[in-house]
Amino acid sequence: MPDPIDLTVRDVDQISPKRICPICGSTLSRHNTRGYCFHHPDQRKEERKTVKQLQESRAAAVLRARNARAEMQAILQEGGQRKRPVVFQEAEVIVGLLCDDCGMTRDELFEKTRRHPVVHIRQILMFILYTDKGFSYPSIGNLFGGLDHTTIMHGVRKITEEQTFNLVTKETIARIRYLTQMTEKT
């Protein structure tokens, strides 16, 4: 085999495998990117059909996204806030106990607000539901009206870290755990 520096175009064509049209068997030039001869009209029609199908499917996907966005905007305009969640029967007891212990109503607990006292109680509820009752992150998110599971993960992680140094949080969790055990026994 000759030295690679001394190769000419003819030598490279001899070394590289020849590309052959799958339809007629003729040799394709190295510049042909389609993989078949240009003189096959049926193959070109098929290629145009697949391109057209791709364009139609993209257009349909865009239309579905627009419709979904319009539906979501209509829902937000109707209520304007997060709808009251459907509470699981097991969680209802803990929600009631936590609301009584902290002196707030169930509506205040589930309202859309970022005030620290409310958020803190919500995170304690997330922590208890996850650790004691074994609820999954998405199911707790559904309990809170469709919160993302990563928000629940953040709340659980925050309370886990906080109860190591904050005695009030630790006592609140212990009180709620004790009260839930007492209600389960009766």
N, CA and C atoms as an extended XYZ file, in Angstrom:
558
Properties=species:S:1:pos:R:3:atomname:S:1:resname:S:1:resid:I:1 pbc="F F F"
N         0.848       -1.176        0.000 N   MET     1
C         0.000        0.000        0.000 CA  MET     1
C         0.893        1.237        0.000 C   MET     1
N         0.559        2.248       -0.804 N   PRO     2
C         1.415        3.441       -0.883 CA  PRO     2
C         1.347        4.271        0.393 C   PRO     2
N         2.324        5.131        0.560 N   ASP     3
C         2.370        6.040        1.691 CA  ASP     3
C         1.151        6.981        1.618 C   ASP     3
N         0.433        7.259        2.739 N   PRO     4
C        -0.775        8.087        2.687 CA  PRO     4
C        -0.558        9.474        2.113 C   PRO     4
N         0.631       10.011        2.222 N   ILE     5
C         0.894       11.351        1.710 CA  ILE     5
C         0.892       11.345        0.182 C   ILE     5
N         1.298       10.248       -0.439 N   ASP     6
C         1.412       10.165       -1.887 CA  ASP     6
C         0.119        9.709       -2.574 C   ASP     6
N        -0.983        9.581       -1.840 N   LEU     7
C        -2.231        9.090       -2.440 CA  LEU     7
C        -2.851       10.136       -3.356 C   LEU     7
N        -3.410        9.698       -4.431 N   THR     8
C        -4.156       10.580       -5.327 CA  THR     8
C        -5.632       10.264       -5.178 C   THR     8
N        -6.485       11.030       -5.860 N   VAL     9
C        -7.929       10.825       -5.796 CA  VAL     9
C        -8.285        9.436       -6.300 C   VAL     9
N        -7.631        8.991       -7.373 N   ARG    10
C        -7.922        7.669       -7.920 CA  ARG    10
C        -7.571        6.576       -6.905 C   ARG    10
N        -6.461        6.751       -6.172 N   ASP    11
C        -6.070        5.774       -5.159 CA  ASP    11
C        -7.086        5.720       -4.024 C   ASP    11
N        -7.606        6.876       -3.597 N   VAL    12
C        -8.601        6.923       -2.523 CA  VAL    12
C        -9.874        6.230       -2.972 C   VAL    12
N       -10.296        6.449       -4.234 N   ASP    13
C       -11.487        5.776       -4.746 CA  ASP    13
C       -11.309        4.266       -4.760 C   ASP    13
N       -10.094        3.811       -5.003 N   GLN    14
C        -9.852        2.370       -5.017 CA  GLN    14
C        -9.866        1.788       -3.604 C   GLN    14
N        -9.395        2.562       -2.611 N   ILE    15
C        -9.337        2.077       -1.233 CA  ILE    15
C       -10.720        2.091       -0.586 C   ILE    15
N       -11.467        3.208       -0.744 N   SER    16
C       -12.781        3.320       -0.095 CA  SER    16
C       -13.799        2.462       -0.830 C   SER    16
N       -14.768        1.889       -0.093 N   PRO    17
C       -15.769        1.059       -0.757 CA  PRO    17
C       -16.658        1.905       -1.660 C   PRO    17
N       -17.042        1.336       -2.754 N   LYS    18
C       -17.889        2.067       -3.704 CA  LYS    18
C       -19.316        2.059       -3.199 C   LYS    18
N       -19.941        3.180       -3.375 N   ARG    19
C       -21.349        3.284       -2.993 CA  ARG    19
C       -22.181        2.959       -4.212 C   ARG    19
N       -23.160        2.118       -4.033 N   ILE    20
C       -23.982        1.640       -5.146 CA  ILE    20
C       -25.434        1.978       -4.857 C   ILE    20
N       -26.149        2.411       -5.889 N   CYS    21
C       -27.568        2.731       -5.769 CA  CYS    21
C       -28.337        1.442       -5.476 C   CYS    21
N       -29.159        1.411       -4.441 N   PRO    22
C       -29.891        0.190       -4.116 CA  PRO    22
C       -30.993       -0.134       -5.120 C   PRO    22
N       -31.393        0.843       -5.943 N   ILE    23
C       -32.489        0.627       -6.885 CA  ILE    23
C       -31.986        0.055       -8.208 C   ILE    23
N       -30.950        0.690       -8.799 N   CYS    24
C       -30.499        0.243      -10.119 CA  CYS    24
C       -29.118       -0.385      -10.124 C   CYS    24
N       -28.357       -0.237       -9.035 N   GLY    25
C       -27.048       -0.851       -8.964 CA  GLY    25
C       -25.933       -0.030       -9.560 C   GLY    25
N       -26.200        1.204       -9.996 N   SER    26
C       -25.146        2.025      -10.577 CA  SER    26
C       -24.282        2.617       -9.463 C   SER    26
N       -23.044        2.972       -9.820 N   THR    27
C       -22.108        3.538       -8.856 CA  THR    27
C       -22.481        4.989       -8.584 C   THR    27
N       -22.501        5.350       -7.322 N   LEU    28
C       -22.829        6.722       -6.927 CA  LEU    28
C       -21.553        7.530       -6.743 C   LEU    28
N       -21.627        8.810       -7.027 N   SER    29
C       -20.464        9.655       -6.812 CA  SER    29
C       -20.299        9.894       -5.313 C   SER    29
N       -19.119       10.305       -4.912 N   ARG    30
C       -18.889       10.526       -3.487 CA  ARG    30
C       -19.610       11.772       -2.981 C   ARG    30
N       -20.142       12.601       -3.875 N   HIS    31
C       -20.861       13.810       -3.494 CA  HIS    31
C       -22.354       13.548       -3.305 C   HIS    31
N       -22.805       12.364       -3.664 N   ASN    32
C       -24.223       12.035       -3.555 CA  ASN    32
C       -24.562       11.732       -2.093 C   ASN    32
N       -25.429       12.550       -1.512 N   THR    33
C       -25.792       12.365       -0.111 CA  THR    33
C       -27.120       11.650        0.064 C   THR    33
N       -27.892       11.490       -1.000 N   ARG    34
C       -29.203       10.857       -0.889 CA  ARG    34
C       -29.119        9.341       -0.748 C   ARG    34
N       -28.120        8.727       -1.310 N   GLY    35
C       -27.978        7.281       -1.221 CA  GLY    35
C       -28.632        6.538       -2.366 C   GLY    35
N       -29.139        7.238       -3.389 N   TYR    36
C       -29.708        6.614       -4.584 CA  TYR    36
C       -29.494        7.575       -5.752 C   TYR    36
N       -29.697        7.078       -6.948 N   CYS    37
C       -29.510        7.908       -8.143 CA  CYS    37
C       -30.585        8.995       -8.220 C   CYS    37
N       -30.224       10.081       -8.867 N   PHE    38
C       -31.164       11.182       -8.996 CA  PHE    38
C       -32.231       10.922      -10.068 C   PHE    38
N       -32.083        9.910      -10.862 N   HIS    39
C       -33.024        9.681      -11.955 CA  HIS    39
C       -34.148        8.710      -11.583 C   HIS    39
N       -34.359        8.459      -10.293 N   HIS    40
C       -35.460        7.588       -9.863 CA  HIS    40
C       -36.609        8.460       -9.348 C   HIS    40
N       -37.595        8.779      -10.183 N   PRO    41
C       -38.664        9.687       -9.752 CA  PRO    41
C       -39.532        9.104       -8.642 C   PRO    41
N       -39.739        7.785       -8.611 N   ASP    42
C       -40.581        7.193       -7.565 CA  ASP    42
C       -39.945        7.380       -6.187 C   ASP    42
N       -38.645        7.214       -6.144 N   GLN    43
C       -37.941        7.373       -4.875 CA  GLN    43
C       -38.026        8.825       -4.399 C   GLN    43
N       -37.934        9.763       -5.325 N   ARG    44
C       -38.032       11.175       -4.959 CA  ARG    44
C       -39.427       11.517       -4.461 C   ARG    44
N       -40.465       10.888       -5.049 N   LYS    45
C       -41.834       11.105       -4.580 CA  LYS    45
C       -41.996       10.598       -3.153 C   LYS    45
N       -41.430        9.416       -2.883 N   GLU    46
C       -41.514        8.860       -1.534 CA  GLU    46
C       -40.818        9.782       -0.529 C   GLU    46
N       -39.687       10.332       -0.952 N   GLU    47
C       -38.966       11.231       -0.064 CA  GLU    47
C       -39.788       12.484        0.209 C   GLU    47
N       -40.434       13.003       -0.819 N   ARG    48
C       -41.294       14.178       -0.634 CA  ARG    48
C       -42.466       13.851        0.291 C   ARG    48
N       -43.024       12.632        0.165 N   LYS    49
C       -44.137       12.236        1.028 CA  LYS    49
C       -43.717       12.216        2.492 C   LYS    49
N       -42.550       11.644        2.764 N   THR    50
C       -42.119       11.583        4.155 CA  THR    50
C       -41.835       12.974        4.709 C   THR    50
N       -41.283       13.864        3.897 N   VAL    51
C       -41.063       15.234        4.340 CA  VAL    51
C       -42.399       15.914        4.628 C   VAL    51
N       -43.375       15.684        3.763 N   LYS    52
C       -44.696       16.270        3.964 CA  LYS    52
C       -45.350       15.716        5.229 C   LYS    52
N       -45.200       14.412        5.475 N   GLN    53
C       -45.755       13.825        6.688 CA  GLN    53
C       -45.107       14.416        7.934 C   GLN    53
N       -43.797       14.617        7.887 N   LEU    54
C       -43.111       15.240        9.017 CA  LEU    54
C       -43.621       16.656        9.262 C   LEU    54
N       -43.811       17.420        8.182 N   GLN    55
C       -44.312       18.781        8.333 CA  GLN    55
C       -45.722       18.779        8.923 C   GLN    55
N       -46.572       17.836        8.467 N   GLU    56
C       -47.938       17.752        8.992 CA  GLU    56
C       -47.936       17.359       10.467 C   GLU    56
N       -47.075       16.416       10.847 N   SER    57
C       -47.041       16.001       12.248 CA  SER    57
C       -46.517       17.128       13.135 C   SER    57
N       -45.537       17.905       12.647 N   ARG    58
C       -45.060       19.059       13.413 CA  ARG    58
C       -46.159       20.094       13.562 C   ARG    58
N       -46.893       20.337       12.486 N   ALA    59
C       -47.989       21.305       12.550 CA  ALA    59
C       -49.057       20.839       13.533 C   ALA    59
N       -49.346       19.542       13.544 N   ALA    60
C       -50.333       19.007       14.481 CA  ALA    60
C       -49.844       19.155       15.918 C   ALA    60
N       -48.559       18.931       16.171 N   ALA    61
C       -48.006       19.077       17.514 CA  ALA    61
C       -48.079       20.528       17.984 C   ALA    61
N       -47.788       21.459       17.086 N   VAL    62
C       -47.881       22.880       17.427 CA  VAL    62
C       -49.323       23.249       17.755 C   VAL    62
N       -50.263       22.721       16.980 N   LEU    63
C       -51.683       22.992       17.218 CA  LEU    63
C       -52.127       22.435       18.567 C   LEU    63
N       -51.679       21.213       18.904 N   ARG    64
C       -52.031       20.626       20.199 CA  ARG    64
C       -51.471       21.463       21.344 C   ARG    64
N       -50.240       21.951       21.190 N   ALA    65
C       -49.632       22.781       22.235 CA  ALA    65
C       -50.395       24.088       22.410 C   ALA    65
N       -50.810       24.692       21.298 N   ARG    66
C       -51.595       25.935       21.393 CA  ARG    66
C       -52.925       25.692       22.085 C   ARG    66
N       -53.588       24.575       21.734 N   ASN    67
C       -54.872       24.254       22.365 CA  ASN    67
C       -54.701       24.016       23.860 C   ASN    67
N       -53.647       23.307       24.244 N   ALA    68
C       -53.398       23.047       25.659 CA  ALA    68
C       -53.124       24.344       26.409 C   ALA    68
N       -52.358       25.237       25.786 N   ARG    69
C       -52.069       26.526       26.409 CA  ARG    69
C       -53.351       27.346       26.577 C   ARG    69
N       -54.223       27.314       25.568 N   ALA    70
C       -55.487       28.046       25.656 CA  ALA    70
C       -56.375       27.470       26.750 C   ALA    70
N       -56.414       26.135       26.865 N   GLU    71
C       -57.210       25.510       27.926 CA  GLU    71
C       -56.684       25.897       29.298 C   GLU    71
N       -55.363       25.909       29.460 N   MET    72
C       -54.769       26.270       30.742 CA  MET    72
C       -55.069       27.713       31.100 C   MET    72
N       -55.017       28.610       30.119 N   GLN    73
C       -55.329       30.011       30.383 CA  GLN    73
C       -56.791       30.177       30.764 C   GLN    73
N       -57.683       29.401       30.132 N   ALA    74
C       -59.106       29.465       30.472 CA  ALA    74
C       -59.339       28.996       31.904 C   ALA    74
N       -58.644       27.942       32.309 N   ILE    75
C       -58.789       27.437       33.674 CA  ILE    75
C       -58.302       28.471       34.681 C   ILE    75
N       -57.165       29.103       34.383 N   LEU    76
C       -56.632       30.112       35.292 CA  LEU    76
C       -57.533       31.334       35.370 C   LEU    76
N       -58.173       31.706       34.254 N   GLN    77
C       -59.061       32.861       34.263 CA  GLN    77
C       -60.352       32.573       35.019 C   GLN    77
N       -60.810       31.316       34.970 N   GLU    78
C       -62.034       30.963       35.689 CA  GLU    78
C       -61.846       31.101       37.193 C   GLU    78
N       -60.822       30.438       37.728 N   GLY    79
C       -60.623       30.431       39.175 CA  GLY    79
C       -59.634       31.478       39.626 C   GLY    79
N       -58.591       31.655       38.879 N   GLY    80
C       -57.568       32.614       39.233 CA  GLY    80
C       -56.602       32.113       40.293 C   GLY    80
N       -56.908       30.992       40.940 N   GLN    81
C       -56.016       30.453       41.956 CA  GLN    81
C       -56.095       28.938       41.956 C   GLN    81
N       -55.238       28.347       42.729 N   ARG    82
C       -55.171       26.902       42.806 CA  ARG    82
C       -56.483       26.354       43.359 C   ARG    82
N       -57.016       25.322       42.714 N   LYS    83
C       -58.265       24.750       43.175 CA  LYS    83
C       -58.027       23.962       44.453 C   LYS    83
N       -59.075       23.867       45.274 N   ARG    84
C       -58.965       23.139       46.526 CA  ARG    84
C       -58.705       21.662       46.230 C   ARG    84
N       -57.659       21.121       46.818 N   PRO    85
C       -57.285       19.754       46.475 CA  PRO    85
C       -58.211       18.704       47.085 C   PRO    85
N       -58.216       17.548       46.467 N   VAL    86
C       -58.920       16.407       47.014 CA  VAL    86
C       -57.956       15.727       47.975 C   VAL    86
N       -58.335       15.675       49.239 N   VAL    87
C       -57.429       15.166       50.257 CA  VAL    87
C       -57.662       13.676       50.448 C   VAL    87
N       -56.580       12.938       50.517 N   PHE    88
C       -56.677       11.521       50.792 CA  PHE    88
C       -57.187       11.330       52.215 C   PHE    88
N       -57.873       10.232       52.441 N   GLN    89
C       -58.495       10.014       53.741 CA  GLN    89
C       -57.455        9.943       54.860 C   GLN    89
N       -56.322        9.293       54.613 N   GLU    90
C       -55.274        9.203       55.634 CA  GLU    90
C       -54.694       10.583       55.943 C   GLU    90
N       -54.521       11.376       54.916 N   ALA    91
C       -53.903       12.690       55.109 CA  ALA    91
C       -54.860       13.668       55.768 C   ALA    91
N       -56.162       13.444       55.627 N   GLU    92
C       -57.156       14.358       56.200 CA  GLU    92
C       -56.990       14.477       57.712 C   GLU    92
N       -56.704       13.372       58.366 N   VAL    93
C       -56.529       13.379       59.820 CA  VAL    93
C       -55.320       14.225       60.194 C   VAL    93
N       -54.215       14.018       59.486 N   ILE    94
C       -52.996       14.758       59.795 CA  ILE    94
C       -53.172       16.238       59.495 C   ILE    94
N       -53.863       16.557       58.412 N   VAL    95
C       -54.125       17.965       58.068 CA  VAL    95
C       -54.929       18.623       59.178 C   VAL    95
N       -55.976       17.937       59.658 N   GLY    96
C       -56.803       18.490       60.737 CA  GLY    96
C       -56.008       18.696       62.019 C   GLY    96
N       -55.199       17.695       62.387 N   LEU    97
C       -54.398       17.808       63.608 CA  LEU    97
C       -53.383       18.941       63.507 C   LEU    97
N       -52.732       19.052       62.369 N   LEU    98
C       -51.725       20.102       62.179 CA  LEU    98
C       -52.376       21.482       62.185 C   LEU    98
N       -53.533       21.609       61.557 N   CYS    99
C       -54.232       22.904       61.553 CA  CYS    99
C       -54.670       23.288       62.962 C   CYS    99
N       -55.201       22.312       63.722 N   ASP   100
C       -55.598       22.603       65.109 CA  ASP   100
C       -54.397       22.979       65.959 C   ASP   100
N       -53.294       22.275       65.787 N   ASP   101
C       -52.106       22.519       66.592 CA  ASP   101
C       -51.498       23.886       66.301 C   ASP   101
N       -51.532       24.299       65.049 N   CYS   102
C       -50.891       25.555       64.661 CA  CYS   102
C       -51.851       26.733       64.639 C   CYS   102
N       -53.134       26.474       64.847 N   GLY   103
C       -54.103       27.564       64.917 CA  GLY   103
C       -54.426       28.195       63.578 C   GLY   103
N       -54.511       27.401       62.544 N   MET   104
C       -54.903       27.933       61.233 CA  MET   104
C       -55.967       27.031       60.625 C   MET   104
N       -56.681       27.565       59.666 N   THR   105
C       -57.722       26.781       59.007 CA  THR   105
C       -57.117       25.991       57.856 C   THR   105
N       -57.924       25.029       57.397 N   ARG   106
C       -57.467       24.208       56.270 CA  ARG   106
C       -57.314       25.064       55.012 C   ARG   106
N       -58.214       26.024       54.819 N   ASP   107
C       -58.123       26.904       53.649 CA  ASP   107
C       -56.859       27.761       53.689 C   ASP   107
N       -56.480       28.222       54.883 N   GLU   108
C       -55.240       28.998       54.999 CA  GLU   108
C       -54.019       28.142       54.676 C   GLU   108
N       -54.067       26.878       55.075 N   LEU   109
C       -52.943       25.987       54.819 CA  LEU   109
C       -52.756       25.731       53.334 C   LEU   109
N       -53.870       25.608       52.604 N   PHE   110
C       -53.791       25.262       51.187 CA  PHE   110
C       -53.898       26.464       50.251 C   PHE   110
N       -53.989       27.690       50.801 N   GLU   111
C       -54.074       28.836       49.903 CA  GLU   111
C       -52.725       29.090       49.238 C   GLU   111
N       -52.767       29.799       48.124 N   LYS   112
C       -51.540       30.067       47.375 CA  LYS   112
C       -50.873       31.309       47.959 C   LYS   112
N       -49.934       31.074       48.855 N   THR   113
C       -49.201       32.163       49.486 CA  THR   113
C       -47.783       31.702       49.777 C   THR   113
N       -46.891       32.680       49.927 N   ARG   114
C       -45.499       32.359       50.242 CA  ARG   114
C       -45.097       32.889       51.612 C   ARG   114
N       -46.083       33.237       52.423 N   ARG   115
C       -45.765       33.730       53.772 CA  ARG   115
C       -45.078       32.618       54.560 C   ARG   115
N       -44.026       32.989       55.267 N   HIS   116
C       -43.178       31.993       55.921 CA  HIS   116
C       -43.914       31.086       56.900 C   HIS   116
N       -44.771       31.605       57.783 N   PRO   117
C       -45.430       30.692       58.725 CA  PRO   117
C       -46.286       29.634       58.022 C   PRO   117
N       -46.983       30.037       56.974 N   VAL   118
C       -47.834       29.089       56.241 CA  VAL   118
C       -46.977       28.083       55.487 C   VAL   118
N       -45.942       28.567       54.829 N   VAL   119
C       -45.054       27.685       54.067 CA  VAL   119
C       -44.374       26.686       55.000 C   VAL   119
N       -43.978       27.142       56.171 N   HIS   120
C       -43.302       26.271       57.136 CA  HIS   120
C       -44.231       25.133       57.592 C   HIS   120
N       -45.478       25.463       57.896 N   ILE   121
C       -46.444       24.434       58.312 CA  ILE   121
C       -46.704       23.463       57.158 C   ILE   121
N       -46.807       23.996       55.927 N   ARG   122
C       -46.975       23.131       54.749 CA  ARG   122
C       -45.813       22.154       54.621 C   ARG   122
N       -44.602       22.652       54.822 N   GLN   123
C       -43.428       21.794       54.700 CA  GLN   123
C       -43.393       20.734       55.794 C   GLN   123
N       -43.849       21.076       56.990 N   ILE   124
C       -43.944       20.072       58.051 CA  ILE   124
C       -44.945       18.995       57.653 C   ILE   124
N       -46.075       19.399       57.060 N   LEU   125
C       -47.065       18.428       56.593 CA  LEU   125
C       -46.478       17.530       55.514 C   LEU   125
N       -45.736       18.120       54.590 N   MET   126
C       -45.068       17.326       53.545 CA  MET   126
C       -44.129       16.300       54.166 C   MET   126
N       -43.350       16.743       55.152 N   PHE   127
C       -42.390       15.866       55.805 CA  PHE   127
C       -43.091       14.695       56.492 C   PHE   127
N       -44.154       14.969       57.241 N   ILE   128
C       -44.868       13.914       57.968 CA  ILE   128
C       -45.523       12.939       57.001 C   ILE   128
N       -46.147       13.459       55.940 N   LEU   129
C       -46.785       12.571       54.971 CA  LEU   129
C       -45.764       11.680       54.268 C   LEU   129
N       -44.578       12.226       53.992 N   TYR   130
C       -43.566       11.442       53.295 CA  TYR   130
C       -42.903       10.413       54.216 C   TYR   130
N       -42.494       10.855       55.405 N   THR   131
C       -41.730        9.950       56.275 CA  THR   131
C       -42.619        8.967       57.022 C   THR   131
N       -43.732        9.431       57.559 N   ASP   132
C       -44.563        8.562       58.404 CA  ASP   132
C       -45.588        7.759       57.612 C   ASP   132
N       -46.228        8.374       56.654 N   LYS   133
C       -47.298        7.703       55.920 CA  LYS   133
C       -46.834        7.054       54.629 C   LYS   133
N       -45.641        7.391       54.171 N   GLY   134
C       -45.104        6.752       52.976 CA  GLY   134
C       -45.709        7.245       51.672 C   GLY   134
N       -46.267        8.451       51.672 N   PHE   135
C       -46.785        9.031       50.432 CA  PHE   135
C       -45.629        9.328       49.497 C   PHE   135
N       -45.845        9.219       48.203 N   SER   136
C       -44.807        9.569       47.230 CA  SER   136
C       -44.807       11.084       47.019 C   SER   136
N       -43.711       11.590       46.467 N   TYR   137
C       -43.627       13.029       46.201 CA  TYR   137
C       -44.741       13.506       45.267 C   TYR   137
N       -45.014       12.813       44.148 N   PRO   138
C       -46.098       13.279       43.282 CA  PRO   138
C       -47.479       13.241       43.953 C   PRO   138
N       -47.740       12.235       44.797 N   SER   139
C       -49.049       12.172       45.446 CA  SER   139
C       -49.215       13.299       46.465 C   SER   139
N       -48.128       13.663       47.149 N   ILE   140
C       -48.199       14.811       48.061 CA  ILE   140
C       -48.405       16.095       47.257 C   ILE   140
N       -47.745       16.189       46.100 N   GLY   141
C       -47.949       17.350       45.228 CA  GLY   141
C       -49.389       17.457       44.773 C   GLY   141
N       -50.023       16.322       44.462 N   ASN   142
C       -51.443       16.336       44.087 CA  ASN   142
C       -52.311       16.750       45.258 C   ASN   142
N       -51.934       16.363       46.449 N   LEU   143
C       -52.662       16.757       47.654 CA  LEU   143
C       -52.675       18.277       47.805 C   LEU   143
N       -51.563       18.906       47.443 N   PHE   144
C       -51.449       20.352       47.548 CA  PHE   144
C       -51.922       21.079       46.293 C   PHE   144
N       -52.689       20.425       45.469 N   GLY   145
C       -53.276       21.090       44.315 CA  GLY   145
C       -52.392       21.108       43.093 C   GLY   145
N       -51.556       20.106       42.929 N   GLY   146
C       -50.766       20.004       41.713 CA  GLY   146
C       -49.378       20.597       41.799 C   GLY   146
N       -48.793       20.635       43.006 N   LEU   147
C       -47.415       21.109       43.117 CA  LEU   147
C       -46.467       20.099       42.481 C   LEU   147
N       -45.357       20.593       41.980 N   ASP   148
C       -44.361       19.731       41.363 CA  ASP   148
C       -43.672       18.898       42.443 C   ASP   148
N       -43.256       17.686       42.085 N   HIS   149
C       -42.626       16.793       43.072 CA  HIS   149
C       -41.317       17.358       43.603 C   HIS   149
N       -40.635       18.192       42.823 N   THR   150
C       -39.373       18.759       43.307 CA  THR   150
C       -39.619       19.780       44.421 C   THR   150
N       -40.772       20.448       44.386 N   THR   151
C       -41.140       21.361       45.472 CA  THR   151
C       -41.329       20.573       46.763 C   THR   151
N       -41.953       19.408       46.655 N   ILE   152
C       -42.164       18.553       47.824 CA  ILE   152
C       -40.816       18.042       48.337 C   ILE   152
N       -39.933       17.650       47.423 N   MET   153
C       -38.603       17.182       47.825 CA  MET   153
C       -37.854       18.268       48.588 C   MET   153
N       -37.973       19.504       48.115 N   HIS   154
C       -37.314       20.624       48.792 CA  HIS   154
C       -37.867       20.801       50.196 C   HIS   154
N       -39.200       20.739       50.335 N   GLY   155
C       -39.823       20.905       51.649 CA  GLY   155
C       -39.417       19.823       52.622 C   GLY   155
N       -39.405       18.577       52.165 N   VAL   156
C       -39.015       17.458       53.031 CA  VAL   156
C       -37.555       17.604       53.444 C   VAL   156
N       -36.690       17.945       52.487 N   ARG   157
C       -35.269       18.108       52.782 CA  ARG   157
C       -35.041       19.259       53.768 C   ARG   157
N       -35.780       20.332       53.600 N   LYS   158
C       -35.606       21.495       54.465 CA  LYS   158
C       -36.002       21.176       55.909 C   LYS   158
N       -37.120       20.488       56.094 N   ILE   159
C       -37.556       20.141       57.450 CA  ILE   159
C       -36.624       19.093       58.055 C   ILE   159
N       -36.125       18.167       57.246 N   THR   160
C       -35.174       17.168       57.748 CA  THR   160
C       -33.935       17.850       58.313 C   THR   160
N       -33.424       18.837       57.603 N   GLU   161
C       -32.253       19.569       58.081 CA  GLU   161
C       -32.600       20.465       59.267 C   GLU   161
N       -33.781       21.081       59.213 N   GLU   162
C       -34.142       22.062       60.227 CA  GLU   162
C       -34.415       21.430       61.585 C   GLU   162
N       -34.943       20.217       61.608 N   GLN   163
C       -35.279       19.634       62.905 CA  GLN   163
C       -34.046       19.224       63.709 C   GLN   163
N       -32.875       19.251       63.087 N   THR   164
C       -31.658       18.949       63.836 CA  THR   164
C       -31.253       20.106       64.754 C   THR   164
N       -31.600       21.346       64.377 N   PHE   165
C       -31.197       22.485       65.194 CA  PHE   165
C       -32.361       23.336       65.690 C   PHE   165
N       -33.572       23.142       65.181 N   ASN   166
C       -34.717       23.940       65.602 CA  ASN   166
C       -35.620       23.086       66.480 C   ASN   166
N       -35.649       23.390       67.770 N   LEU   167
C       -36.432       22.591       68.718 CA  LEU   167
C       -37.928       22.754       68.527 C   LEU   167
N       -38.370       23.933       68.100 N   VAL   168
C       -39.804       24.156       67.905 CA  VAL   168
C       -40.336       23.249       66.789 C   VAL   168
N       -39.605       23.159       65.709 N   THR   169
C       -40.008       22.280       64.606 CA  THR   169
C       -40.003       20.830       65.054 C   THR   169
N       -38.967       20.442       65.795 N   LYS   170
C       -38.865       19.070       66.276 CA  LYS   170
C       -40.027       18.725       67.207 C   LYS   170
N       -40.393       19.655       68.104 N   GLU   171
C       -41.510       19.428       69.022 CA  GLU   171
C       -42.841       19.368       68.281 C   GLU   171
N       -43.011       20.212       67.272 N   THR   172
C       -44.250       20.193       66.483 CA  THR   172
C       -44.415       18.850       65.789 C   THR   172
N       -43.348       18.362       65.199 N   ILE   173
C       -43.407       17.060       64.512 CA  ILE   173
C       -43.707       15.943       65.511 C   ILE   173
N       -43.068       15.985       66.679 N   ALA   174
C       -43.297       14.954       67.693 CA  ALA   174
C       -44.745       14.996       68.190 C   ALA   174
N       -45.287       16.218       68.386 N   ARG   175
C       -46.687       16.353       68.831 CA  ARG   175
C       -47.653       15.775       67.805 C   ARG   175
N       -47.438       16.096       66.522 N   ILE   176
C       -48.328       15.607       65.467 CA  ILE   176
C       -48.217       14.083       65.352 C   ILE   176
N       -47.014       13.559       65.468 N   ARG   177
C       -46.847       12.097       65.420 CA  ARG   177
C       -47.579       11.429       66.592 C   ARG   177
N       -47.461       12.016       67.781 N   TYR   178
C       -48.140       11.459       68.949 CA  TYR   178
C       -49.657       11.505       68.765 C   TYR   178
N       -50.153       12.641       68.287 N   LEU   179
C       -51.606       12.780       68.095 CA  LEU   179
C       -52.129       11.827       67.016 C   LEU   179
N       -51.361       11.614       65.947 N   THR   180
C       -51.823       10.679       64.916 CA  THR   180
C       -51.833        9.250       65.437 C   THR   180
N       -50.869        8.901       66.304 N   GLN   181
C       -50.873        7.562       66.892 CA  GLN   181
C       -52.077        7.386       67.805 C   GLN   181
N       -52.418        8.424       68.562 N   MET   182
C       -53.574        8.339       69.450 CA  MET   182
C       -54.876        8.216       68.684 C   MET   182
N       -54.996        8.931       67.557 N   THR   183
C       -56.226        8.836       66.770 CA  THR   183
C       -56.330        7.495       66.047 C   THR   183
N       -55.185        6.906       65.682 N   GLU   184
C       -55.214        5.599       65.021 CA  GLU   184
C       -55.586        4.489       65.998 C   GLU   184
N       -55.234        4.643       67.269 N   LYS   185
C       -55.574        3.627       68.267 CA  LYS   185
C       -57.055        3.604       68.593 C   LYS   185
N       -57.690        4.780       68.508 N   THR   186
C       -59.132        4.826       68.850 CA  THR   186
C       -60.010        4.514       67.679 C   THR   186
